[in-house]
Amino acid sequence: MTNRQDDDSKQVKRIETKHENLPGQLQKVVFEIKKEDYEENVENALKKQRRTAQVPGFRVGNAPMGLIRKMYAKTILVQEVDKLINENMDLFMKENEVKYIFEPLPIEEESSVDFDNAENFTFAYEYAVAPEVNIDYKKLPAVVDFKIKPTEEDRASYINQLRERHGNYITPETIEENDSVSVKYGEDKDGFFFVRDLNEDARKKFIGKKVEGTVTLSLRKAFAQEYALSRFLKLNDPKELEEGNDYKYKVTVKHIGRIQPAELNEEFFKKAFPDGSVNSEAELIAAADKYVTDQYQPELDRQFMNDVIETLIDNVSVELPDDFVKRYILLTQKDMTAESLEEKYADYKRAFQWQILEGKLVEGENVQVTAEEIKEYFRNYYIKNYFGNFNADDVKDRVEELVKQTMENREYVKSVYDLLYDGKLTALLRNKLTIDHQEGDIKAFMDMLTARREGKKPAAKKSSKKTAPAKEKEETPKARKTTRKTTKKSEE
């Protein structure tokens, strides 16, 4: 790595660089550019431009050099000076091992830049040194890590769904609560609905009815939700329902359908879990618990990370030069006004502080996501959602083909990269921070969040606490860089 850096440094055209070591986070660096620093490169670029320039009245490559200079010299000069500034800024930061945040900002009043009349230029910049961040994990408040504890109702719902999915379709004589019903109404209209989509009064009118049985009622009042009514009426959108129309009809039952749940036997387990992972009722209950907890885990992880971010920002000092940061935001966000920034700055500041803290947290840690991990995520996704009932060897080639195609979609890859990275960061924080483990059903989780918003003590059930050993490092966080604008291009 050192040799590569040395080679890069040798290739840079060095210009006069002055650094003022000022107290505090803000520092100043000044670059002096003389004509001899850029003259040769500008001339070479003009000659190259002449060879390909299409100028009316001249063949390609034969336009007078004076005309080429008049047409292109200023643009090429600006480009060459911009390149010199960028390369020397990077060289200055690298050689002096400067850890900085944001991007250096030009000091207009101390710069001298006139591309129309001058040959020498002065560029003054102000930059912010990354703050020293020390995280003492032992002194941080405990962070709640909530775990969903499945209820009997959760388990029953999951198991019943599986039993219905692999059950038998039958046509019973009378309607019951979980049946589907096909009907005729009006002169020649037909419809289909699930009994569960009706309100309680309407359900009572249909339950027990046989084929050719009739019920007269207002459909608008019968369905619990407008979307269910619009679906029954075969409308594309609930907005198409006629205002003031009760849709009162005499409805005649024409067909009754019911899914007879599968028995919990060997045949059911083979159909529901073709991979052989579940072969008994005890294992089915364990699978139900895993399904329920997995279903809520992303939301629990998000809440945990939100709590971590708030805890760290509120308890770890991350100094920022506010005036500099505001100038940076106004310079990089053209639609931002000073008045709007004042209203939003507190949120911006916390976001920047978290970026710096995150950089500190992952220093020296293996928080990396590899291409193979992303492929494995896609592989598991396709197997679970499309090929769950197939033999793995039979669909292996097709799955790999889909994974290859998906890896070519940069948006999908970035989305999964972020997901996996966040997962690793979350796991790292659970090991480092003092964790207040709490558990309960989803209602208890929501009650806890509500109690927080209302400033009340949460009533969630507590279990053990785990305190991780503090692992303190003194290095400053890695600088986060964006594109740096170094020269102000004057209008031609």
HELIX and SHEET records of a PDB file:
HELIX    1   1 THR A    2  GLN A   11  1                                  10    
HELIX    2   2 LYS A   35  THR A   52  1                                  18    
HELIX    3   3 MET A   65  GLU A   95  1                                  31    
HELIX    4   4 GLU A  108  GLU A  110  5                                   3    
HELIX    5   5 TYR A  137  LYS A  139  5                                   3    
HELIX    6   6 GLU A  152  ARG A  165  1                                  14    
HELIX    7   7 VAL A  195  ASP A  197  5                                   3    
HELIX    8   8 GLU A  200  PHE A  206  1                                   7    
HELIX    9   9 LEU A  219  ALA A  222  1                                   4    
HELIX   10  10 GLU A  226  PHE A  232  1                                   7    
HELIX   11  11 PRO A  238  GLU A  240  5                                   3    
HELIX   12  12 GLU A  266  ALA A  272  1                                   7    
HELIX   13  13 GLU A  281  ASN A  315  1                                  35    
HELIX   14  14 ASP A  322  THR A  332  1                                  11    
HELIX   15  15 ALA A  338  LEU A  361  1                                  24    
HELIX   16  16 ALA A  371  TYR A  386  1                                  16    
HELIX   17  17 ALA A  392  MET A  407  1                                  16    
HELIX   18  18 ARG A  410  LYS A  432  1                                  23    
HELIX   19  19 ILE A  442  ARG A  453  1                                  12    
SHEET    1   A 4 GLU A  16  GLU A  20  0                                        
SHEET    2   A 4 LEU A  26  ILE A  33 -1                                        
SHEET    3   A 4 PHE A 121  VAL A 129 -1                                        
SHEET    4   A 4 TYR A 100  PRO A 106 -1                                        
SHEET    1   B 3 VAL A 143  ILE A 148  0                                        
SHEET    2   B 3 ILE A 435  GLY A 440  1                                        
SHEET    3   B 3 LYS A 461  LYS A 466 -1                                        
SHEET    1   C 4 ASN A 168  ILE A 170  0                                        
SHEET    2   C 4 LYS A 248  GLN A 260 -1                                        
SHEET    3   C 4 SER A 180  TYR A 185 -1                                        
SHEET    4   C 4 LYS A 189  PHE A 194 -1                                        
SHEET    1   D 3 ASN A 168  ILE A 170  0                                        
SHEET    2   D 3 LYS A 248  GLN A 260 -1                                        
SHEET    3   D 3 THR A 214  SER A 218 -1                                        
END                                                                             
